[in-house]
Amino acid sequence: MTTILLVEDAVDLAQVVVRELEAAGYEALHAADGLAALEMYAGCAPDLVILDWMLPKLDGLEVLRQIRQSASGAVPVLMLTARDEEVDRVIGLEVGADDYLTKPFGMRELIARVRALLRRIERVQQVLEADRVDADASISYGPLVLEPEAYRATLDGKLLDLTRTEFGLLHLLLRNPGRAFSRTYLLDMVWGETFVAGDRSADNAVLRLRKKLGDWGEAIETVWGVGYRLRRDE
């Protein structure tokens, strides 16, 4: 059964969310503060984390940073927050959140977001498996090395801290240098979702990936009116 860790200090809200998650067929665990969340995360290895921004003892952003630095840090994370400023959403996404839901929210929307995130991750794994010619073969692009079997990416020998979505996106680009991918295709192949006008998921993911690649991020080129491609000449 899929296990979801809910990190939320508002007890009444947490009880409702846990009930709805369980009704949807998931195993739901609850932590009421940041420190308890990290302990529970290390012990249960959840398939998805629903993480409140404002938490006692350790705030949500720091919890997210520590999750991303852990060995199992590729778990999808949905952030909950009462903060609705664009800069706050950008900060959350740049730290490594996969999705963002502003309070107050409806339970139907929450469950829909959870299902969408889990589908994205499943789709990434399917794409990686289907396109992998040799499961043990690594892919090199200049100083960038991707090891699909080990789920590991390094740049100049240093480990890159990538989310599952970022890893799937980079893997797709590295397998097809010089090929332009539309946002529609990226959302379908990497996220497993239908493109909706105004959806910035692909753009935000490329922005974060470029930042993590440093100077080599420039190798991911914008194809105006289409989408993105990896420069063929490394």
PASEBA-1860 file (N, C-alpha, C; in nm, 3 decimals):
! residues 234
1> MTTILLVE> 0.084/-0.120/0.000/0.000/0.000/0.000/0.088/0.125/0.000 ~ 0.047/0.225/-0.074/0.120/0.352/-0.081/0.112/0.424/0.052 ~ 0.228/0.464/0.104/0.235/0.531/0.234/0.259/0.680/0.215 ~ 0.178/0.762/0.280/0.190/0.908/0.272/0.215/0.963/0.410 ~ 0.318/1.045/0.424/0.348/1.111/0.550/0.293/1.253/0.545 ~ 0.201/1.284/0.636/0.145/1.418/0.649/0.215/1.490/0.763 ~ 0.271/1.607/0.734/0.337/1.687/0.837/0.256/1.815/0.853 ~ 0.178/1.822/0.960/0.084/1.931/0.980/0.060/1.949/1.130
9> DAVDLAQV> 0.080/2.072/1.181/0.065/2.095/1.324/-0.078/2.126/1.366 ~ -0.165/2.161/1.273/-0.305/2.188/1.304/-0.377/2.053/1.318 ~ -0.408/2.014/1.442/-0.459/1.880/1.469/-0.590/1.852/1.396 ~ -0.683/1.948/1.401/-0.814/1.926/1.337/-0.799/1.902/1.187 ~ -0.717/1.985/1.122/-0.695/1.970/0.978/-0.626/1.837/0.950 ~ -0.528/1.802/1.031/-0.454/1.677/1.010/-0.547/1.556/1.019 ~ -0.639/1.558/1.114/-0.733/1.447/1.129/-0.820/1.431/1.005 ~ -0.864/1.543/0.950/-0.947/1.538/0.830/-0.868/1.485/0.712
17> VVRELEAA> -0.746/1.535/0.694/-0.663/1.492/0.582/-0.630/1.344/0.592 ~ -0.594/1.298/0.711/-0.564/1.155/0.731/-0.685/1.071/0.696 ~ -0.801/1.113/0.740/-0.924/1.038/0.711/-0.949/1.030/0.562 ~ -0.931/1.142/0.491/-0.955/1.144/0.347/-0.852/1.060/0.271 ~ -0.728/1.064/0.316/-0.624/0.984/0.251/-0.652/0.835/0.268 ~ -0.692/0.798/0.387/-0.722/0.657/0.412/-0.845/0.613/0.333 ~ -0.943/0.701/0.321/-1.062/0.669/0.243/-1.029/0.651/0.096 ~ -0.921/0.720/0.051/-0.878/0.709/-0.088/-0.788/0.588/-0.112
25> GYEALHAA> -0.762/0.511/-0.006/-0.686/0.388/-0.022/-0.539/0.395/0.013 ~ -0.497/0.505/0.078/-0.356/0.521/0.115/-0.336/0.494/0.264 ~ -0.215/0.455/0.300/-0.178/0.449/0.440/-0.125/0.586/0.479 ~ -0.185/0.649/0.579/-0.149/0.785/0.616/-0.084/0.788/0.754 ~ 0.034/0.850/0.762/0.104/0.871/0.888/0.109/1.020/0.915 ~ 0.109/1.058/1.043/0.102/1.201/1.077/0.213/1.241/1.173 ~ 0.281/1.351/1.142/0.378/1.413/1.231/0.334/1.557/1.254 ~ 0.344/1.605/1.379/0.292/1.737/1.413/0.398/1.846/1.418
33> DGLAALEM> 0.525/1.811/1.403/0.630/1.914/1.401/0.744/1.868/1.311 ~ 0.836/1.958/1.282/0.942/1.930/1.187/1.038/1.821/1.232 ~ 1.077/1.821/1.358/1.170/1.720/1.406/1.107/1.581/1.404 ~ 0.981/1.572/1.448/0.911/1.443/1.444/0.896/1.395/1.301 ~ 0.877/1.489/1.209/0.861/1.453/1.067/0.986/1.386/1.014 ~ 1.104/1.441/1.045/1.228/1.384/0.996/1.254/1.245/1.056 ~ 1.221/1.229/1.184/1.237/1.098/1.248/1.145/0.995/1.184 ~ 1.020/1.035/1.161/0.924/0.943/1.101/0.960/0.913/0.957
41> YAGCAPDL> 1.008/1.014/0.885/1.049/0.995/0.745/1.161/0.893/0.735 ~ 1.259/0.904/0.824/1.372/0.811/0.822/1.328/0.669/0.856 ~ 1.224/0.657/0.937/1.182/0.526/0.981/1.084/0.454/0.890 ~ 1.003/0.531/0.815/0.897/0.466/0.737/0.917/0.472/0.586 ~ 1.010/0.557/0.538/1.035/0.571/0.393/0.905/0.584/0.315 ~ 0.832/0.695/0.333/0.703/0.712/0.265/0.718/0.728/0.115 ~ 0.607/0.703/0.044/0.606/0.720/-0.102/0.580/0.865/-0.142 ~ 0.524/0.943/-0.049/0.494/1.084/-0.076/0.484/1.156/0.057
49> VILDWMLP> 0.523/1.284/0.058/0.514/1.366/0.179/0.426/1.487/0.152 ~ 0.330/1.510/0.239/0.250/1.633/0.238/0.303/1.718/0.352 ~ 0.361/1.832/0.319/0.441/1.908/0.416/0.392/2.051/0.433 ~ 0.352/2.085/0.556/0.312/2.222/0.586/0.436/2.311/0.594 ~ 0.420/2.437/0.555/0.532/2.531/0.557/0.565/2.575/0.700 ~ 0.463/2.621/0.773/0.482/2.675/0.908/0.464/2.563/1.010 ~ 0.576/2.522/1.071/0.575/2.412/1.168/0.654/2.450/1.292 ~ 0.617/2.394/1.408/0.699/2.415/1.528/0.826/2.332/1.522
57> KLDGLEVL> 0.928/2.378/1.598/1.058/2.312/1.615/1.146/2.320/1.490 ~ 1.090/2.294/1.372/1.166/2.303/1.247/1.068/2.333/1.135 ~ 1.090/2.444/1.062/0.991/2.481/0.961/0.996/2.389/0.840 ~ 0.890/2.398/0.759/0.874/2.308/0.646/0.986/2.316/0.544 ~ 1.039/2.435/0.519/1.147/2.448/0.421/1.272/2.375/0.466 ~ 1.303/2.384/0.596/1.421/2.314/0.647/1.399/2.163/0.645 ~ 1.277/2.120/0.676/1.244/1.978/0.666/1.265/1.930/0.522 ~ 1.217/2.011/0.426/1.231/1.975/0.285/1.378/1.969/0.245
65> RQIRQSAS> 1.458/2.066/0.289/1.600/2.066/0.257/1.668/1.938/0.308 ~ 1.634/1.898/0.429/1.698/1.779/0.487/1.649/1.652/0.419 ~ 1.523/1.650/0.378/1.473/1.535/0.303/1.549/1.521/0.172 ~ 1.567/1.633/0.102/1.635/1.630/-0.028/1.783/1.590/-0.013 ~ 1.841/1.613/0.103/1.981/1.579/0.124/1.999/1.434/0.171 ~ 1.889/1.368/0.203/1.897/1.231/0.252/1.913/1.133/0.137 ~ 1.946/1.008/0.170/1.969/0.906/0.067/1.843/0.875/-0.011 ~ 1.727/0.891/0.052/1.599/0.864/-0.016/1.527/0.993/-0.050
73> GAVPVLML> 1.604/1.098/-0.077/1.550/1.232/-0.093/1.470/1.259/-0.218 ~ 1.453/1.159/-0.305/1.380/1.181/-0.430/1.229/1.168/-0.413 ~ 1.181/1.145/-0.291/1.038/1.129/-0.267/0.963/1.256/-0.308 ~ 0.846/1.242/-0.374/0.769/1.362/-0.410/0.715/1.433/-0.288 ~ 0.716/1.566/-0.289/0.671/1.646/-0.176/0.569/1.750/-0.223 ~ 0.453/1.749/-0.158/0.348/1.848/-0.181/0.348/1.942/-0.062 ~ 0.374/2.069/-0.086/0.379/2.166/0.024/0.243/2.232/0.045 ~ 0.208/2.248/0.172/0.087/2.318/0.211/0.127/2.447/0.281
81> TARDEEVD> 0.060/2.556/0.250/0.093/2.681/0.316/-0.019/2.781/0.305 ~ -0.025/2.869/0.403/-0.122/2.977/0.401/-0.065/3.098/0.327 ~ 0.061/3.090/0.287/0.127/3.200/0.217/0.098/3.189/0.068 ~ 0.044/3.296/0.011/0.000/3.292/-0.128/0.080/3.385/-0.218 ~ 0.193/3.437/-0.168/0.276/3.523/-0.251/0.355/3.440/-0.351 ~ 0.372/3.493/-0.472/0.444/3.420/-0.576/0.586/3.387/-0.533 ~ 0.652/3.480/-0.461/0.790/3.457/-0.420/0.798/3.337/-0.326 ~ 0.695/3.316/-0.244/0.695/3.202/-0.153/0.682/3.072/-0.231
89> RVIGLEVG> 0.597/3.072/-0.333/0.582/2.952/-0.415/0.712/2.920/-0.487 ~ 0.779/3.022/-0.537/0.905/3.003/-0.608/1.010/2.946/-0.513 ~ 1.016/3.000/-0.391/1.113/2.950/-0.293/1.088/2.802/-0.265 ~ 0.962/2.767/-0.243/0.929/2.628/-0.216/0.968/2.537/-0.330 ~ 0.941/2.579/-0.454/0.975/2.497/-0.570/1.125/2.486/-0.589 ~ 1.198/2.597/-0.564/1.342/2.594/-0.581/1.411/2.506/-0.477 ~ 1.354/2.501/-0.357/1.411/2.416/-0.253/1.389/2.269/-0.288 ~ 1.284/2.241/-0.366/1.265/2.103/-0.409/1.125/2.049/-0.397
97> ADDYLTKP> 1.026/2.135/-0.368/0.888/2.088/-0.364/0.843/2.052/-0.505 ~ 0.762/1.947/-0.516/0.712/1.905/-0.647/0.580/1.972/-0.681 ~ 0.506/2.012/-0.579/0.379/2.081/-0.601/0.351/2.167/-0.479 ~ 0.250/2.255/-0.492/0.227/2.358/-0.393/0.077/2.382/-0.383 ~ 0.022/2.373/-0.262/-0.122/2.393/-0.242/-0.143/2.494/-0.130 ~ -0.218/2.600/-0.162/-0.239/2.709/-0.067/-0.364/2.685/0.017 ~ -0.352/2.709/0.146/-0.466/2.699/0.237/-0.553/2.824/0.223 ~ -0.684/2.810/0.240/-0.760/2.686/0.259/-0.776/2.612/0.125
105> FGMRELIA> -0.789/2.481/0.133/-0.803/2.401/0.012/-0.912/2.297/0.034 ~ -0.966/2.246/-0.076/-1.067/2.143/-0.069/-1.002/2.005/-0.067 ~ -1.067/1.912/0.000/-1.011/1.777/0.010/-1.005/1.708/-0.126 ~ -1.100/1.737/-0.212/-1.098/1.676/-0.346/-0.974/1.722/-0.422 ~ -0.942/1.851/-0.410/-0.823/1.901/-0.480/-0.697/1.840/-0.421 ~ -0.691/1.826/-0.290/-0.574/1.765/-0.227/-0.553/1.623/-0.276 ~ -0.659/1.543/-0.275/-0.648/1.405/-0.320/-0.609/1.400/-0.468 ~ -0.664/1.491/-0.548/-0.630/1.497/-0.690/-0.482/1.528/-0.709
113> RVRALLRR> -0.428/1.622/-0.629/-0.286/1.657/-0.638/-0.199/1.538/-0.598 ~ -0.240/1.467/-0.493/-0.165/1.350/-0.447/-0.161/1.245/-0.557 ~ -0.276/1.216/-0.616/-0.282/1.115/-0.722/-0.198/1.157/-0.842 ~ -0.202/1.286/-0.876/-0.125/1.335/-0.990/0.025/1.321/-0.964 ~ 0.070/1.353/-0.844/0.212/1.339/-0.811/0.257/1.194/-0.817 ~ 0.175/1.105/-0.764/0.210/0.963/-0.767/0.212/0.910/-0.910 ~ 0.119/0.959/-0.994/0.121/0.918/-1.135/0.246/0.969/-1.204 ~ 0.287/1.091/-1.173/0.409/1.145/-1.233/0.529/1.057/-1.203
121> IERVQQVL> 0.543/1.020/-1.077/0.657/0.939/-1.037/0.653/0.803/-1.104 ~ 0.535/0.743/-1.109/0.520/0.614/-1.176/0.557/0.625/-1.323 ~ 0.514/0.736/-1.386/0.541/0.757/-1.527/0.691/0.775/-1.552 ~ 0.757/0.849/-1.463/0.902/0.867/-1.475/0.973/0.733/-1.473 ~ 0.933/0.648/-1.380/0.996/0.517/-1.369/0.970/0.433/-1.494 ~ 0.848/0.441/-1.547/0.815/0.365/-1.669/0.898/0.412/-1.786 ~ 0.913/0.544/-1.800/0.992/0.600/-1.911/1.138/0.557/-1.899 ~ 1.191/0.566/-1.777/1.330/0.527/-1.757/1.352/0.381/-1.791
129> EADRVDAD> 1.259/0.296/-1.751/1.273/0.153/-1.779/1.257/0.123/-1.928 ~ 1.157/0.185/-1.990/1.129/0.156/-2.130/1.239/0.203/-2.223 ~ 1.302/0.315/-2.190/1.403/0.372/-2.279/1.544/0.325/-2.249 ~ 1.559/0.251/-2.143/1.692/0.208/-2.103/1.739/0.090/-2.189 ~ 1.841/0.112/-2.271/1.893/0.005/-2.357/1.971/-0.094/-2.272 ~ 2.055/-0.045/-2.187/2.133/-0.128/-2.096/2.112/-0.071/-1.956 ~ 2.051/-0.150/-1.870/2.015/-0.100/-1.737/2.136/-0.052/-1.658 ~ 2.253/-0.104/-1.690/2.374/-0.067/-1.616/2.455/0.042/-1.685
137> ASISYGPL> 2.412/0.083/-1.802/2.491/0.179/-1.880/2.471/0.321/-1.827 ~ 2.580/0.391/-1.807/2.573/0.532/-1.768/2.575/0.619/-1.892 ~ 2.531/0.743/-1.877/2.527/0.839/-1.987/2.617/0.955/-1.950 ~ 2.708/0.991/-2.040/2.800/1.101/-2.013/2.775/1.216/-2.110 ~ 2.789/1.335/-2.058/2.777/1.456/-2.139/2.876/1.556/-2.079 ~ 2.995/1.566/-2.138/3.099/1.647/-2.078/3.129/1.593/-1.939 ~ 3.131/1.679/-1.837/3.160/1.633/-1.700/3.036/1.579/-1.628 ~ 2.922/1.576/-1.699/2.797/1.529/-1.641/2.780/1.380/-1.667
145> VLEPEAYR> 2.756/1.304/-1.561/2.739/1.159/-1.572/2.609/1.119/-1.504 ~ 2.526/1.045/-1.575/2.400/0.997/-1.522/2.405/0.844/-1.515 ~ 2.375/0.789/-1.398/2.373/0.644/-1.377/2.231/0.603/-1.342 ~ 2.152/0.563/-1.442/2.010/0.532/-1.418/1.988/0.421/-1.317 ~ 2.068/0.315/-1.323/2.047/0.201/-1.234/2.069/0.241/-1.088 ~ 2.166/0.326/-1.065/2.196/0.370/-0.929/2.115/0.492/-0.889 ~ 2.039/0.545/-0.984/1.963/0.669/-0.964/2.056/0.777/-0.909 ~ 2.160/0.804/-0.987/2.267/0.892/-0.942/2.313/0.980/-1.058
153> ATLDGKLL> 2.333/1.107/-1.031/2.385/1.200/-1.131/2.496/1.281/-1.068 ~ 2.607/1.295/-1.140/2.720/1.371/-1.089/2.767/1.473/-1.192 ~ 2.823/1.581/-1.143/2.881/1.685/-1.228/3.019/1.715/-1.175 ~ 3.120/1.692/-1.258/3.260/1.705/-1.215/3.287/1.619/-1.091 ~ 3.223/1.502/-1.087/3.244/1.408/-0.978/3.165/1.438/-0.853 ~ 3.090/1.548/-0.851/3.011/1.585/-0.734/2.865/1.544/-0.755 ~ 2.807/1.484/-0.652/2.670/1.434/-0.660/2.571/1.549/-0.675 ~ 2.480/1.536/-0.771/2.375/1.635/-0.791/2.253/1.598/-0.709
161> DLTRTEFG> 2.195/1.696/-0.643/2.075/1.675/-0.561/1.952/1.700/-0.647 ~ 1.903/1.595/-0.714/1.792/1.608/-0.807/1.667/1.540/-0.754 ~ 1.552/1.602/-0.779/1.427/1.537/-0.749/1.401/1.430/-0.855 ~ 1.302/1.347/-0.834/1.271/1.244/-0.933/1.232/1.306/-1.066 ~ 1.155/1.413/-1.060/1.114/1.479/-1.183/1.234/1.537/-1.257 ~ 1.323/1.602/-1.184/1.443/1.660/-1.245/1.532/1.550/-1.303 ~ 1.543/1.439/-1.232/1.624/1.327/-1.281/1.563/1.271/-1.410 ~ 1.430/1.254/-1.412/1.365/1.203/-1.531/1.379/1.298/-1.648
169> LLHLLLRN> 1.369/1.427/-1.622/1.385/1.528/-1.727/1.527/1.526/-1.783 ~ 1.626/1.521/-1.695/1.765/1.520/-1.739/1.795/1.391/-1.817 ~ 1.741/1.281/-1.770/1.763/1.154/-1.838/1.707/1.158/-1.981 ~ 1.588/1.213/-1.995/1.525/1.224/-2.127/1.610/1.311/-2.220 ~ 1.658/1.425/-2.171/1.739/1.515/-2.253/1.872/1.452/-2.291 ~ 1.937/1.385/-2.196/2.067/1.324/-2.223/2.057/1.211/-2.324 ~ 1.944/1.141/-2.326/1.927/1.033/-2.422/1.902/1.085/-2.563 ~ 1.864/1.213/-2.573/1.824/1.267/-2.703/1.886/1.404/-2.729
177> PGRAFSRT> 2.021/1.417/-2.727/2.083/1.548/-2.752/2.047/1.600/-2.891 ~ 2.016/1.728/-2.897/1.979/1.791/-3.023/1.831/1.783/-3.056 ~ 1.756/1.702/-2.984/1.614/1.688/-3.012/1.534/1.788/-2.929 ~ 1.445/1.861/-2.993/1.361/1.959/-2.924/1.235/1.890/-2.870 ~ 1.207/1.913/-2.743/1.088/1.857/-2.681/0.991/1.970/-2.647 ~ 0.867/1.953/-2.685/0.766/2.052/-2.651/0.727/2.037/-2.505 ~ 0.671/2.143/-2.447/0.622/2.136/-2.310/0.514/2.030/-2.298 ~ 0.432/2.018/-2.402/0.326/1.917/-2.402/0.385/1.778/-2.389
185> YLLDMVWG> 0.491/1.751/-2.467/0.555/1.620/-2.464/0.620/1.594/-2.328 ~ 0.688/1.696/-2.275/0.754/1.679/-2.146/0.653/1.648/-2.036 ~ 0.543/1.719/-2.035/0.441/1.694/-1.934/0.382/1.555/-1.948 ~ 0.367/1.511/-2.071/0.310/1.379/-2.095/0.408/1.269/-2.058 ~ 0.536/1.284/-2.097/0.634/1.178/-2.078/0.697/1.177/-1.938 ~ 0.728/1.294/-1.886/0.795/1.302/-1.757/0.695/1.314/-1.642 ~ 0.592/1.395/-1.665/0.493/1.414/-1.559/0.374/1.318/-1.571 ~ 0.347/1.273/-1.693/0.232/1.187/-1.714/0.101/1.262/-1.707
193> ETFVAGDR> 0.102/1.391/-1.744/-0.018/1.472/-1.737/-0.042/1.544/-1.870 ~ -0.167/1.577/-1.893/-0.205/1.652/-2.013/-0.171/1.799/-1.995 ~ -0.118/1.860/-2.100/-0.082/2.001/-2.093/-0.205/2.090/-2.088 ~ -0.202/2.186/-1.997/-0.309/2.285/-1.986/-0.246/2.422/-2.006 ~ -0.308/2.505/-2.086/-0.253/2.638/-2.113/-0.222/2.710/-1.982 ~ -0.102/2.766/-1.973/-0.062/2.838/-1.852/0.013/2.751/-1.752 ~ 0.018/2.621/-1.773/0.090/2.532/-1.682/0.241/2.556/-1.696 ~ 0.305/2.593/-1.587/0.447/2.627/-1.590/0.534/2.517/-1.530
201> SADNAVLR> 0.478/2.396/-1.511/0.552/2.288/-1.447/0.683/2.258/-1.519 ~ 0.677/2.244/-1.652/0.796/2.212/-1.729/0.899/2.325/-1.720 ~ 0.852/2.448/-1.733/0.943/2.563/-1.728/1.010/2.573/-1.591 ~ 0.932/2.552/-1.484/0.989/2.560/-1.350/1.091/2.450/-1.327 ~ 1.062/2.329/-1.377/1.155/2.217/-1.360/1.285/2.243/-1.436 ~ 1.275/2.296/-1.558/1.395/2.328/-1.637/1.476/2.437/-1.566 ~ 1.407/2.536/-1.510/1.474/2.644/-1.438/1.554/2.589/-1.320 ~ 1.493/2.500/-1.244/1.562/2.442/-1.128/1.678/2.354/-1.173
209> LRKKLGDW> 1.657/2.277/-1.280/1.762/2.189/-1.329/1.881/2.269/-1.380 ~ 1.855/2.374/-1.455/1.963/2.460/-1.504/2.045/2.516/-1.387 ~ 1.974/2.558/-1.284/2.042/2.616/-1.168/2.133/2.514/-1.102 ~ 2.086/2.391/-1.090/2.165/2.287/-1.026/2.285/2.245/-1.111 ~ 2.275/2.263/-1.243/2.385/2.227/-1.332/2.488/2.337/-1.346 ~ 2.462/2.453/-1.288/2.557/2.563/-1.294/2.581/2.610/-1.437 ~ 2.709/2.626/-1.474/2.741/2.672/-1.610/2.692/2.574/-1.716 ~ 2.686/2.447/-1.681/2.641/2.347/-1.778/2.490/2.353/-1.800
217> GEAIETVW> 2.421/2.429/-1.718/2.278/2.447/-1.738/2.247/2.517/-1.870 ~ 2.346/2.591/-1.921/2.327/2.660/-2.049/2.315/2.563/-2.165 ~ 2.355/2.437/-2.144/2.343/2.337/-2.250/2.198/2.300/-2.276 ~ 2.110/2.330/-2.179/1.966/2.309/-2.200/1.912/2.436/-2.265 ~ 1.886/2.429/-2.392/1.849/2.547/-2.470/1.698/2.561/-2.480 ~ 1.654/2.685/-2.478/1.513/2.715/-2.503/1.490/2.723/-2.653 ~ 1.393/2.648/-2.701/1.353/2.655/-2.841/1.223/2.734/-2.844 ~ 1.233/2.860/-2.882/1.119/2.950/-2.872/1.000/2.899/-2.953
225> GVGYRLRR> 0.886/2.899/-2.886/0.764/2.853/-2.950/0.747/2.703/-2.949 ~ 0.850/2.631/-2.898/0.843/2.484/-2.895/0.861/2.433/-2.753 ~ 0.982/2.445/-2.701/1.011/2.392/-2.569/1.159/2.396/-2.538 ~ 1.220/2.279/-2.520/1.360/2.274/-2.480/1.434/2.160/-2.550 ~ 1.566/2.176/-2.559/1.652/2.070/-2.612/1.787/2.078/-2.545 ~ 1.859/1.967/-2.548/1.996/1.965/-2.500/2.089/1.987/-2.617 ~ 2.177/2.085/-2.606/2.270/2.115/-2.713/2.347/1.991/-2.753 ~ 2.350/1.962/-2.882/2.415/1.839/-2.930/2.565/1.840/-2.903
233> DE> 2.631/1.952/-2.926/2.776/1.963/-2.907/2.804/1.990/-2.761 ~ 2.858/1.890/-2.688/2.884/1.907/-2.547/3.004/1.995/-2.520
END
